[in-house]
Amino acid sequence: MRIGKQDQNHSAIATSNAERIVVRGRDLCEEIIGKVDFTSYFWLLVTGETPTPVQKRFADAVLTAIAEHGLVPSVVAGRMTYAAAPEAFQGAVAAGLLGCGSVVLGSAEVAGKFLAGIAQEGSNSGDLKKAASAAIIDLRKEKKAIPGFGHPQHSSGDPRANLLLKMAKDEGVEGAHIAALRAVEASLPETLGRPLPINVNGAIPAVMLDVGFPLAALKGVSLLARTASLIGHLQEETERPIGFIMSGAAAAAIKYDGPEPD
């Protein structure tokens, strides 16, 4: 059974033969291994192009900014999975990544699409602030959160976001998406009734889009970064296990309020 379009039977990422491996048009052994750092290789794999020094600097910055934030849900899921199945390291990593969605970690992708839409509408209409206000109002009509804003711990301002945006200003790379982010920030008191701080998942897409990273691959930045963190947590789990402690604490914290048997 034929499902979907099947007339583009090509890939431009990699090929190999008995003598060599080619990745994005470069000989892996002659041009990449030992000569290209991993962040640049990641950018090359995703975009097909070697990053500029500025692009590499910001890719490095956002990867380190989002990799680790303590016992967040993805880490808890990974460590508890490893405690239950220590033979499946890869399963524990996967368990952590599977929970990276629109609320935690994967919200950078949601925020990126939100900011890209505002930037486009602002460009078309010539009124970025109006575009930002309209986008906020549309979200609130559906009782949705404003992606990239607010944080349960960093209520007075996410230090990671503040640093990334300062770096962008200092490097002179502020573009349409950071402008859209600032327009949303300025519009919130009027449209929402209160200000909200920009969080790291608002700063990451704004910065990455402005330095030329593709919108469709934004979630991959957080997934790559969190994979490194998960491996660190799972290595610690092998030496200082807390997976079952977290499981026990969860059981103790939740009270049963269902029916009792007759």
N, C-alpha and C positions, 0 to 999 in steps of 0.2 A: 504494500500500500504506500503510495506516495503522499508524504505529509510536508506541506510547506514548499518554498522555492528550493530547487535543487540544481540550479544552473550556474552556481558560483563555486566550482570545485577547486578552489585555490587557497593557499595559506602563504603569507609572506614572512612568517616568523622563523621557521627553522627547517633545515633539511640535513641529510648526512649521507655519506657513502663509506666505503671501506677505508678511505684515507683521511677524511676530515669531517668535521661537523661545522655547519654554517648557521649562524644566528643573526638574523636581521642584516644579511649581506656581509657579515664579518666572520672570518675564520676564528672559531672559538679558542683554539689553542694558540694561534699565532697573534691574534689581535685583542683578545678579551681576558683570558685567564692570566692573572698576575699583573695586568695592565689597566683594568677597568674596575673601579670600586663598585660595591654591590648596589648602592643607591643609583649610580649612573647606569648600571646594567638594568635595574628595575625600570628606569625611565626609558631606556632603549627598547626593552621588551614590550612595554606598553605603547609607546609612541612611534617606534621605528627610527627615532633620532637620538643622537647623543645630546644630553642636556647642556645648556650653557652653564657657566659657573654660577650665575644667579639662580637658575632653575635647580641645579644640584644643591645649592645652599638651602633653598627653601624646602626641597624634598627631604633633605636631612633633618631640617628643623621640625617639620610637621610629623615625620615618622617618630622622632624622639619625644615630641610633645604628647602624642596620643598613645604611645605604647603601654604606659604603666600608670595606674592610679589606684593601687591597692586591691582589696578584695571586692572588686566589682562583680556583677552577676556572671560575666563570661569567665572570670577566674574561678569563682566559686563552683560553677558548673564543671569546669575542667578538672579542678582538684578533687571534687567529690566523685566524678567519673573515674578518675585515676585510682582513687582509694578503693572503689568497687571493682575495678578491672585493671590491675597494675600491669597486666600483660599487653594492654592496648594503649600504649603511649599516644599513637596517632588518633585513636578514638577519643582520648581525653582532649587533645588539641581541637579536634573537630567539634566536640561537644561545646567547648568554649566559643568557637567561631560561629556555631549555628545560632547562638543567641544574640548575635550582633545585628540588631535591627533598627527600626525607626526611632526607638526610645533611647537605647544605649549604643554608643559607638557608631552604628550605621547612620545616625542622624546627620552626619556630614554630607552624605549623598542627598538626603532630603533637603537640607539647607542649601546645598549647591544648586539644586533645581529651582528652589524658591528664589534664590538670588539671581540666577540666570534669567528667570522669567521677568523679574523686576527690572533688571538691567536692559533687557530687550524692549520691554514696554516703555521704559523711560527714554530709551533712544528713539523709539518710534514717535512718542508723544512730545518729547522735549521737556517733560516734567517728571523728574525722578522721584521727588517727594510725593507727588500725587500717586504715582505708580506704587510706591512703597505703602502708602496709606491704604490704597484699594486692596492690595494683596493681603495686608493684615486683616482688614475688615472681612474679606472673603473667608479667611481661615477661621475667624471668630464666629462667623455665621454657622460654621460646621463644628464649632466648639473644639477646634484643633489648636494645639500649642504652636507657638511661633518658633520654627526651627532655627537653631543657632543662638537662642537667647534663653537666659535663665540657668541657674545651677543650684541644686539643693545645698551644696556646701559653700561654694564661692559666690555667695549672694551679693557681695559688694564688688565683684569683678573677678573673672577667671584670670589668674596670673599668666597662664599659658597663652590665652587669647591676646591679652594685653601685650605680651612680648612679641608674638608673631606679627601683630599689626604695627608695632613700633619698628620692627625689623623691616617690614614692607615700606613704611614711610621713609626710614633711613636709607634704604636701598633705592628708593625712587621707583618702586614697582606698583604703587597704588593705581588700580585701574577701575574698570566699570563695575566689577563685582565687589570690591571693597567700598566703592561709592554707594552701591546698593545696600550693603550691610550698614553703612553709616546712616543712610536715609531711613532704613527701618528703625535703627536705634533712635533717631531723632523724632520719628513719627509715633513711637510707642506711647509716650505719656498722653498724647491727645487721643489716639485711637483705642488704646487699651485701658487708659486711665492711670497708668503707672509705668515707670521706667523698668527695664530689665537689662541686666548685664549681658554683653556678648560672651558666649562660652566658646570653648576650644573648637567645637563642631560648627560654629559659625565662622570663626577665623580661618580654619583650615581650608574649606572650599573657596572662600573669598580670595585668599592668598594664592592657592594652587591654580585656580582658574585664571587669575590675573597674570601668573607667570607662564601660562600656556599648557597646563595639564588638562587632558580631556575630561569633560563632565561625566561621561558614561563610566569612567574608571575610578571615580572618586572613592567609592566604597572600598576599592582595593587598597588604598593607602592605609586606611584604618585596619583592614584585615591583615595586611602584611605586618604592620607595627604590632598589633595585638598577638600575632603568632609568636613573635620574638618574646613577648612578655609571658605568654602561656608556657613556652618551653622553659623559661626561667622558673616559673611557679611550680611546674611539674618536676623539674629537677630538685627543687627544695622539698617537694612532697615526698620524694624518695628518701630524703634524709631527715626531714622534720615533718612528718605527716600530720595534717590538720583536717583532712577531708571528712573523716568520721566525727571529728569534734564539731565541725560546721553542721553536719547532718543532724547530730544530736541536739545542737543548739536550736536548729530550726524546728525540730519536733517538740522541744520544750517551750518554744515561743508561741506556737500555734495551738489554740484551744479547740477541741472538738465541740461543735454545737449542733450536730445532727441528731436524729431520733435515737432513742435507746430501744433495745429489744424488749418485747413484752416479758 
